[in-house]
Amino acid sequence: MSRFSAFLLAGAALGALGSPALGQTQKQNPKTDALEQQLRQVEQELAQIKAQQADSDTSAAVVDLKRSTSDQYKDISDRLDNRTHVGFDDGRFTLASPSGAFTLSLKGLVQFDYGYFSQGKNPASVDLNSGSNFRRAQIGLIGTAWKDWSYNFTYDFGGNGVEKNGYIYYAYIEYDGLKPFAIRAGAMTPFLAIEDSTGSGDLMFLERPSSVDVARNIGGAPGREGVEAFAQGDTYLVSLAYTGKKATDTATFDAQEAILGRASWLAINQPDVKWLVDGHFTQVLHPADAAANTGTSNVLNFSNGTELAVDASKTVNTGNIDARRATEFGFESAAEYAGLYAQGGWFHYEIDRRTVLPSPHFSGWYLQGAYSLTGEQHGYDPTTASFRGLKPAHPLGSPGGWGAWEITGRYSNIDLDYLPFATAAAGGVAGGQQNVWNVGVNWYPTNGLRFVVDYFNIQVNHANAPANDISANAIGIRSQISF
């Protein structure tokens, strides 16, 4: 029976039931019982139709609600996406534009050192000063601009032996829009070697070995003004820089000019095994003029201290050497296997005199290693082709966490003697030879914090003048925070 016929039948039945006489007759008529059954079926169908209609209305309302909610969600999401992003990744305050084209991060590094020297029978003129100082107290801004540009402006108030009033540590801008190639200009640390490019907060010991310090200060080191082009990938870094004076240099009459080059290759790159090889050179094209209107006053000086910078004494020193140009080159390598780390390098320095005196040459080398007692590894940083400090797997304060611990050891040599038994007038240079044994412990309670205890055995020998020899044992302690 069709739904329309059922409606007609229902109407007829209701009309019939409306008459009392007929009602009594139907009670006794089987046909009436069948009609009532059909009526009940129609009522059920009507109820189902109403229910379906109600369901349909509810579904429409739900669809409207969903659509409204979706529109509100999209509006809120768009608002959030168009807001400046604020973060504190690893404790570093960072701002980023909605598109990510502009970022600004606040960085800092504070290193407070204490050192104690137990001196041997040193010359009366030598007094290695025990004490404390802020080796580095840096604050800076780093980030990106217009997506393809990056910048770094860092000021430092620390010092070697004594704190400074503040000076430009970094101030450069870099174009990164031609990856893997980039170009950087301003005051920077040009890429020179593995240990040179290792960040100050990631050094395994309190200071770099003397051989590295001498090499980097010829034409590089922080605050060196110049321009540098480089190509960098996950397993390689190749760079070439043209540099002048340091931002902290006093007035010169013609600034130094130098070229620095470096090539690094991560020959093995496995999760537990890494091997890095590195070569570099420095060529001083023109030493700075020390006086006005003359080209005959150019000199260079190679020197370094005890590798514990609470004392600023220069324990090895060539003195000023008349120079036309200078050359430095060296090779380094670093390897890591699980918790074991080893690194070493050899460096050669020479000065080309303008006079008939023989041109002197010098050398230095170092070998250092570490073993992680808690199993962490030194992470490789492809942006500098160097290794970073440990990051604790279980920071202090976490369940069962004591931070990361490692023991370290190093031997460092620098030889600044050239024909030491000859007089200066005959071309001899009695700069001295220094050997430093160093063992220590590093503790990283959590990311951004580090404590160092180093022991030093320092021996400085002068082949031509034993009375000027220096010997000392020392303890150095550092507390460090970085972000």
C-alpha positions as CSV (number, residue, x, y, z in Angstrom):
1,M,0.0,0.0,0.0
2,S,1.3,3.4,-0.9
3,R,1.9,6.0,1.8
4,F,-0.8,8.3,0.1
5,S,-3.4,5.5,0.1
6,A,-2.6,4.8,3.8
7,F,-3.3,8.5,4.6
8,L,-6.7,8.2,2.8
9,L,-7.5,5.0,4.7
10,A,-6.5,6.6,8.0
11,G,-8.8,9.5,7.3
12,A,-11.7,7.3,6.5
13,A,-11.1,5.2,9.6
14,L,-10.9,8.3,11.8
15,G,-14.2,9.5,10.3
16,A,-15.8,6.1,10.9
17,L,-14.6,6.0,14.5
18,G,-16.0,9.4,15.0
19,S,-19.6,7.9,14.8
20,P,-20.7,5.9,18.0
21,A,-22.9,3.6,16.0
22,L,-20.3,2.7,13.6
23,G,-17.8,2.3,16.5
24,Q,-19.9,-0.4,18.0
25,T,-20.4,-2.1,14.7
26,Q,-16.7,-2.1,14.0
27,K,-15.9,-3.8,17.3
28,Q,-17.7,-6.7,16.1
29,N,-16.5,-6.5,12.5
30,P,-13.2,-8.2,11.6
31,K,-12.7,-5.8,8.8
32,T,-12.6,-3.0,11.4
33,D,-9.9,-4.8,13.4
34,A,-7.8,-4.9,10.3
35,L,-8.4,-1.3,9.6
36,E,-7.2,-0.4,13.1
37,Q,-4.1,-2.4,12.6
38,Q,-3.5,-0.5,9.4
39,L,-4.0,2.7,11.3
40,R,-1.5,1.8,13.9
41,Q,1.0,1.0,11.1
42,V,0.3,4.4,9.5
43,E,0.8,6.2,12.9
44,Q,4.1,4.3,13.3
45,E,5.1,5.4,9.8
46,L,4.1,9.0,10.7
47,A,6.2,8.9,13.8
48,Q,9.1,7.6,11.8
49,I,8.7,10.4,9.3
50,K,8.6,12.9,12.1
51,A,11.7,11.4,13.7
52,Q,13.5,11.4,10.3
53,Q,12.5,15.0,9.9
54,A,13.8,15.8,13.3
55,D,17.0,13.9,12.6
56,S,17.4,15.9,9.3
57,D,16.9,19.2,11.2
58,T,19.4,18.2,13.8
59,S,22.0,17.1,11.1
60,A,21.6,20.4,9.4
61,A,22.2,22.2,12.7
62,V,25.2,20.1,13.4
63,V,26.6,20.9,9.9
64,D,26.0,24.6,10.6
65,L,27.8,24.3,13.9
66,K,30.7,22.4,12.4
67,R,31.0,25.0,9.7
68,S,30.9,27.8,12.2
69,T,33.4,26.1,14.4
70,S,35.7,25.4,11.5
71,D,35.5,29.1,10.5
72,Q,36.3,30.2,14.0
73,Y,39.2,27.7,14.2
74,K,40.6,29.0,10.9
75,D,40.3,32.6,12.1
76,I,42.1,31.8,15.4
77,S,44.7,29.8,13.6
78,D,45.3,32.6,11.1
79,R,45.6,35.1,13.9
80,L,48.2,32.9,15.7
81,D,50.1,32.4,12.5
82,N,50.3,36.1,11.9
83,R,51.7,36.8,15.3
84,T,55.4,37.2,16.2
85,H,56.7,33.9,17.5
86,V,58.4,33.9,20.9
87,G,60.6,31.0,22.1
88,F,63.2,30.0,24.7
89,D,65.0,27.1,22.9
90,D,67.7,25.9,25.3
91,G,67.3,29.0,27.3
92,R,67.9,31.4,24.4
93,F,65.2,34.1,23.9
94,T,64.2,34.2,20.3
95,L,61.7,36.2,18.2
96,A,60.6,35.3,14.7
97,S,58.3,37.0,12.2
98,P,55.3,35.0,11.0
99,S,57.0,34.1,7.8
100,G,60.3,33.2,9.4
101,A,62.1,35.7,7.2
102,F,63.2,37.7,10.2
103,T,64.6,36.2,13.4
104,L,66.4,37.7,16.4
105,S,68.0,35.7,19.2
106,L,69.7,36.8,22.4
107,K,73.0,34.9,23.0
108,G,75.3,35.0,26.0
109,L,78.5,33.4,27.3
110,V,80.0,34.0,30.8
111,Q,83.2,32.2,31.9
112,F,84.5,32.9,35.4
113,D,88.0,31.5,36.0
114,Y,90.2,31.0,39.0
115,G,93.9,29.9,38.7
116,Y,96.6,29.1,41.1
117,F,100.3,28.8,40.2
118,S,102.9,26.9,42.2
119,Q,106.1,28.2,40.7
120,G,109.5,26.7,40.4
121,K,112.9,28.5,40.5
122,N,111.9,31.1,38.0
123,P,113.8,34.3,37.1
124,A,113.2,37.3,39.3
125,S,111.4,39.0,36.5
126,V,108.8,36.2,36.2
127,D,105.9,36.1,38.6
128,L,102.9,34.1,37.3
129,N,99.9,35.7,39.0
130,S,97.3,33.5,40.7
131,G,93.8,35.0,40.9
132,S,90.5,35.1,39.1
133,N,89.0,36.9,36.2
134,F,86.0,36.8,33.8
135,R,87.6,35.2,30.8
136,R,84.6,35.9,28.6
137,A,81.5,38.0,29.4
138,Q,79.6,38.1,26.1
139,I,76.2,39.4,25.1
140,G,75.0,39.4,21.5
141,L,72.2,39.4,19.0
142,I,72.1,36.9,16.2
143,G,69.5,36.0,13.6
144,T,68.3,36.3,10.0
145,A,66.9,39.2,7.9
146,W,65.0,39.1,4.7
147,K,65.3,35.3,4.8
148,D,68.6,35.1,2.9
149,W,70.7,37.3,5.2
150,S,72.1,36.5,8.6
151,Y,73.9,38.6,11.2
152,N,75.9,38.4,14.4
153,F,76.7,41.3,16.8
154,T,78.4,40.2,20.0
155,Y,80.2,42.4,22.5
156,D,82.7,41.0,25.1
157,F,83.6,42.4,28.5
158,G,86.0,39.6,29.5
159,G,89.7,39.5,29.0
160,N,93.1,37.7,29.4
161,G,94.4,38.4,32.8
162,V,92.2,41.4,33.3
163,E,88.6,42.3,32.2
164,K,88.1,44.9,29.5
165,N,85.6,47.7,29.2
166,G,83.9,46.0,26.3
167,Y,84.9,45.5,22.7
168,I,83.5,44.2,19.4
169,Y,83.8,40.4,19.3
170,Y,81.6,39.9,16.3
171,A,79.9,42.4,14.0
172,Y,79.2,40.9,10.6
173,I,76.4,40.3,8.1
174,E,76.3,37.2,5.9
175,Y,74.5,36.4,2.6
176,D,73.2,32.8,2.5
177,G,71.0,32.9,-0.6
178,L,73.4,30.9,-2.8
179,K,73.6,27.7,-0.7
180,P,75.9,25.9,-0.2
181,F,77.9,29.1,-0.9
182,A,77.9,32.1,1.5
183,I,79.8,35.4,1.9
184,R,80.4,37.2,5.2
185,A,81.8,40.7,5.9
186,G,82.6,42.7,9.0
187,A,84.4,41.8,12.2
188,M,84.5,38.0,12.6
189,T,86.6,35.0,13.3
190,P,87.6,33.7,9.8
191,F,87.7,29.9,9.5
192,L,91.2,28.7,10.1
193,A,91.4,25.3,11.8
194,I,89.4,22.7,13.8
195,E,90.4,24.0,17.3
196,D,90.3,27.6,16.1
197,S,86.7,27.2,14.9
198,T,85.5,25.4,18.0
199,G,83.3,27.8,19.9
200,S,84.8,29.3,23.1
201,G,82.0,27.6,25.1
202,D,82.8,24.2,23.6
203,L,86.6,24.1,24.2
204,M,87.7,20.9,25.9
205,F,90.2,22.8,28.1
206,L,90.3,26.3,29.5
207,E,92.3,27.6,26.6
208,R,93.3,26.6,23.1
209,P,96.9,25.1,22.8
210,S,99.6,27.7,22.2
211,S,100.3,26.4,18.7
212,V,96.7,27.2,17.7
213,D,96.7,30.6,19.5
214,V,99.8,31.7,17.7
215,A,98.4,30.6,14.3
216,R,95.0,32.2,14.7
217,N,96.3,35.6,15.9
218,I,98.5,36.1,12.8
219,G,95.6,36.9,10.5
220,G,92.4,35.7,12.2
221,A,91.0,35.5,15.8
222,P,87.7,37.2,17.0
223,G,87.1,40.7,15.9
224,R,89.2,40.5,12.7
225,E,87.9,42.8,10.1
226,G,87.6,41.4,6.6
227,V,85.4,39.5,4.1
228,E,85.1,35.7,3.7
229,A,83.6,33.4,1.1
230,F,82.9,29.8,1.9
231,A,81.0,26.7,0.9
232,Q,79.6,24.4,3.6
233,G,77.8,21.1,3.6
234,D,77.1,18.2,6.0
235,T,80.6,16.8,5.4
236,Y,82.8,19.6,4.1
237,L,83.8,23.2,4.5
238,V,86.0,25.2,2.2
239,S,86.7,28.9,2.9
240,L,88.9,31.8,1.7
241,A,89.1,35.1,3.6
242,Y,90.8,38.5,3.1
243,T,91.5,40.2,6.4
244,G,92.9,43.4,7.8
245,K,93.3,44.7,11.4
246,K,91.4,43.7,14.5
247,A,88.6,45.9,15.6
248,T,90.5,46.4,18.9
249,D,93.8,47.4,17.3
250,T,95.3,50.8,18.0
251,A,95.8,53.2,15.1
252,T,98.0,51.9,12.3
253,F,99.3,53.8,9.3
254,D,98.6,51.1,6.8
255,A,96.6,48.1,8.2
256,Q,97.8,44.5,7.8
257,E,96.6,42.5,4.8
258,A,96.3,38.8,4.9
259,I,94.7,35.8,3.1
260,L,93.4,32.7,5.0
261,G,92.2,29.5,3.5
262,R,90.8,26.3,5.0
263,A,89.5,22.9,3.7
264,S,87.8,20.3,6.0
265,W,86.3,17.0,5.2
266,L,84.4,14.6,7.4
267,A,85.8,11.5,5.9
268,I,83.8,9.1,8.1
269,N,80.3,10.1,9.2
270,Q,78.6,7.3,11.2
271,P,76.4,7.7,14.3
272,D,79.1,6.3,16.6
273,V,82.2,6.9,14.4
274,K,83.5,10.2,12.9
275,W,86.8,11.2,11.4
276,L,87.6,14.8,10.4
277,V,90.6,15.9,8.4
278,D,91.6,19.5,8.0
279,G,94.3,21.7,6.3
280,H,94.7,25.5,6.3
281,F,97.1,28.4,5.6
282,T,97.7,32.1,6.4
283,Q,99.6,34.4,4.1
284,V,100.4,37.9,5.4
285,L,100.7,40.0,2.3
286,H,101.7,43.2,4.1
287,P,102.4,43.7,7.8
288,A,100.9,46.8,9.4
289,D,103.1,49.9,9.2
290,A,104.2,51.0,12.7
291,A,105.1,54.6,11.6
292,A,103.8,57.1,9.1
293,N,105.1,57.6,5.6
294,T,107.5,54.7,5.7
295,G,107.7,51.1,4.5
296,T,110.6,50.2,6.6
297,S,108.9,49.8,10.0
298,N,107.0,46.6,9.4
299,V,107.4,44.0,12.1
300,L,105.7,40.8,13.3
301,N,105.7,39.2,16.7
302,F,104.8,35.7,17.8
303,S,104.1,35.0,21.5
304,N,101.8,33.2,23.9
305,G,101.2,32.5,27.6
306,T,100.8,29.6,30.0
307,E,97.4,28.4,28.6
308,L,95.8,29.5,31.8
309,A,94.5,33.1,31.1
310,V,94.2,34.4,34.7
311,D,97.8,35.5,34.0
312,A,98.6,37.6,30.9
313,S,102.4,36.9,30.9
314,K,104.0,35.9,27.6
315,T,106.1,32.9,28.5
316,V,107.3,32.5,24.9
317,N,108.0,35.5,22.8
318,T,110.0,36.1,19.6
319,G,110.0,39.9,20.1
320,N,109.5,42.1,17.1
321,I,111.0,40.7,13.8
322,D,111.5,42.8,10.7
323,A,109.1,41.4,8.2
324,R,108.2,41.7,4.5
325,R,105.5,39.0,4.8
326,A,104.7,35.9,6.8
327,T,103.3,32.4,6.1
328,E,101.6,29.9,8.4
329,F,100.1,26.6,7.5
330,G,99.0,23.4,9.4
331,F,97.1,20.2,9.5
332,E,94.7,18.9,12.0
333,S,92.5,15.8,12.5
334,A,89.8,14.7,14.9
335,A,88.2,11.4,15.5
336,E,85.5,10.0,17.7
337,Y,84.4,6.5,18.5
338,A,81.5,6.1,21.0
339,G,82.6,8.0,24.1
340,L,86.3,8.4,23.0
341,Y,87.5,11.5,21.4
342,A,90.9,12.5,20.0
343,Q,92.3,15.5,18.2
344,G,95.7,16.8,17.2
345,G,97.5,19.2,14.9
346,W,100.8,20.5,13.6
347,F,101.6,24.1,12.7
348,H,104.4,25.9,10.9
349,Y,105.2,29.6,11.0
350,E,107.8,31.6,9.0
351,I,108.7,35.2,8.5
352,D,110.2,36.6,5.3
353,R,112.7,39.3,6.3
354,R,113.4,42.3,4.1
355,T,117.1,42.3,5.1
356,V,119.9,39.9,4.3
357,L,119.5,38.1,7.6
358,P,118.1,34.6,7.4
359,S,114.3,34.3,7.6
360,P,113.2,32.5,10.8
361,H,110.7,29.7,11.0
362,F,109.0,28.1,14.0
363,S,106.6,25.2,14.7
364,G,104.2,23.8,17.3
365,W,101.9,20.9,17.8
366,Y,99.3,19.4,20.2
367,L,97.5,16.2,20.9
368,Q,94.4,16.0,23.1
369,G,91.8,13.5,24.0
370,A,88.7,12.9,26.2
371,Y,86.6,10.0,27.5
372,S,83.0,10.4,28.4
373,L,82.3,8.7,31.6
374,T,78.5,8.9,31.1
375,G,78.5,7.8,27.4
376,E,77.6,11.1,25.6
377,Q,79.4,12.1,22.4
378,H,80.8,15.4,21.1
379,G,78.4,16.4,18.5
380,Y,79.7,17.4,15.1
381,D,78.9,21.0,13.9
382,P,78.9,21.1,10.1
383,T,78.6,24.9,10.1
384,T,82.1,25.3,11.6
385,A,83.6,21.8,10.8
386,S,84.4,21.3,14.4
387,F,83.1,19.4,17.4
388,R,80.9,20.7,20.2
389,G,80.8,20.1,24.0
390,L,78.8,17.3,25.5
391,K,75.0,17.5,26.0
392,P,73.9,15.5,29.0
393,A,71.5,12.6,28.3
394,H,70.3,12.7,31.9
395,P,70.6,16.3,33.2
396,L,71.0,16.9,36.9
397,G,67.6,17.0,38.5
398,S,66.0,14.4,36.2
399,P,65.4,10.9,37.6
400,G,68.8,9.4,38.2
401,G,70.5,12.2,36.3
402,W,73.9,13.5,37.2
403,G,74.7,15.4,34.0
404,A,77.5,14.5,31.6
405,W,81.1,13.8,32.9
406,E,84.3,13.5,30.9
407,I,88.0,13.2,31.7
408,T,90.5,15.0,29.5
409,G,94.2,15.1,28.7
410,R,96.5,17.1,26.4
411,Y,100.1,17.7,25.5
412,S,101.0,21.0,23.9
413,N,104.3,22.2,22.4
414,I,105.3,25.5,20.8
415,D,108.9,26.2,19.7
416,L,109.8,29.9,19.0
417,D,113.5,29.4,18.9
418,Y,115.5,30.0,15.6
419,L,119.2,29.8,15.7
420,P,119.0,30.5,19.5
421,F,122.8,30.5,19.9
422,A,123.2,33.2,17.3
423,T,122.9,36.8,18.3
424,A,120.0,38.9,17.1
425,A,122.3,40.8,14.8
426,A,123.1,37.5,13.1
427,G,119.4,36.6,12.8
428,G,119.0,34.5,15.9
429,V,115.6,34.4,17.7
430,A,115.5,33.2,21.3
431,G,111.7,33.0,21.7
432,G,111.8,29.9,23.9
433,Q,110.2,26.5,23.8
434,Q,107.1,25.7,25.9
435,N,105.7,22.3,26.8
436,V,102.4,22.0,28.8
437,W,100.9,18.8,30.2
438,N,97.2,19.2,31.0
439,V,94.7,16.8,32.6
440,G,91.2,17.7,33.7
441,V,87.6,16.9,34.4
442,N,84.6,18.5,32.7
443,W,81.1,18.4,34.2
444,Y,78.0,19.4,32.3
445,P,75.1,19.4,34.8
446,T,72.6,20.5,32.1
447,N,72.6,22.2,28.7
448,G,74.1,25.7,29.1
449,L,76.0,24.9,32.3
450,R,79.6,23.7,32.6
451,F,82.3,23.3,35.3
452,V,86.0,22.6,34.5
453,V,88.9,21.6,36.7
454,D,92.3,21.5,34.9
455,Y,95.8,20.7,36.2
456,F,98.8,22.1,34.3
457,N,102.5,21.3,34.3
458,I,104.3,24.1,32.5
459,Q,107.9,24.0,31.3
460,V,109.6,26.8,29.3
461,N,113.2,26.3,28.1
462,H,115.7,28.7,26.6
463,A,118.5,26.8,25.0
464,N,120.8,29.8,25.0
465,A,119.9,31.1,28.5
466,P,118.9,28.4,31.0
467,A,118.7,31.0,33.7
468,N,115.6,32.3,32.0
469,D,113.8,29.0,32.1
470,I,110.3,28.9,33.7
471,S,108.5,26.0,35.4
472,A,105.2,25.9,37.3
473,N,102.3,23.6,38.3
474,A,98.9,25.2,38.2
475,I,95.2,24.5,38.8
476,G,92.5,26.2,36.8
477,I,88.8,26.2,37.6
478,R,86.0,27.5,35.4
479,S,82.3,28.0,35.9
480,Q,80.4,28.7,32.7
481,I,76.9,29.6,31.6
482,S,75.8,29.9,28.0
483,F,72.6,30.4,26.0
